Amino acid sequence: RRVPVMAAVEAIGGRSGMAGAAGLAPDEAGAAGPARVEPEGGAAGLVEAEAEVPPPPLPGLQLVQQGAEAHIYRGLFLGRAAVVKLRVPKRYRHPALEERLSRRRAAQEARSLLRCRRAGGSGIPAPAVYFVDYVTNSIYLEDIVDSITVQDHIYSVQRSGNDTGSLLMLAEKIGELLARMHDEDLIHGDLTTCNILLRPPTEKLDLVLIDFGLSFISGLPEDKGVDLYVLEKAFLSTHPDTEHMFKALLQTYAATSKKSGPVIKRLDEVRLRGRKRSMVG
């Protein structure tokens, strides 16, 4: 039995409206490919994922990304370019528990995406949900054709040495986007430069948040501070010598968010805890 996306929202409590076909938003993959799905359990988890590749949820879909958490397919869904995220079942879990957890995660991801679309103003640019299939535990999302990840864009600008000043503007746009997301009490859970896309043309800095698989709803400054800390660690480790970019990002976040004071304070505390943990080992 295939269940529409609204059933996913209702399954976790609370009914959320979904925009019609005319207001579709982007998805979890661009021309550079979908967001990276990191395997759990290191090499062992990857071997398990590679050993058993399930058939595509629909005929004609092409596997483009494979990991221990999910397999990503691209193709057409009802005539629209789509990306399909198929969750990989964990064999070590009891089947009943695995089914329950998979349904809950799919429902939460759908709910977070719908929350983005219902956000104040023009909404938060995020993937449009076409369909949620509880039989295969897969989510059908809009494909953002010809987009690239922010990670690839930064690499490209740094290699060319051209218009590096535009990277500061990009950081400010990211800070503004995250401030709007956190003001909706939405925690992404996996913020990296791989999980933010740029629509073409890149000069317009039209950003799209993707991969809400670990997202949840929380108004706590602690959760928002941790969200920013995850991005900071990923940002600086992936893009060395970009401290000035992240500083600009935080300044714009603080100026845009209506709740930034406690969040920035928590971020400083989380940083301190992280440094202490590194010293102890």
KASULBEL-V867092 format. One line per field, one symbol per residue. burial: + if it has 24 or more other C-alpha atoms within 12 Angstrom, else -. A space follows every 50 residues. Layout:
burial->???
This chain:
burial->--+++++++-++---+-+-----++++++++++++++++-----++-++- --++-+++--+++++++++++++++-+---++++++++++---------- -++++++++++++++++++---++++++++++++-++++++++++-++++ ++++------------+++++++++++++++++++++++++++++++++- -+--+++++++++++++---+++++++++++++-+---+--+--++++++ ++++-++-++--++-++--++----------
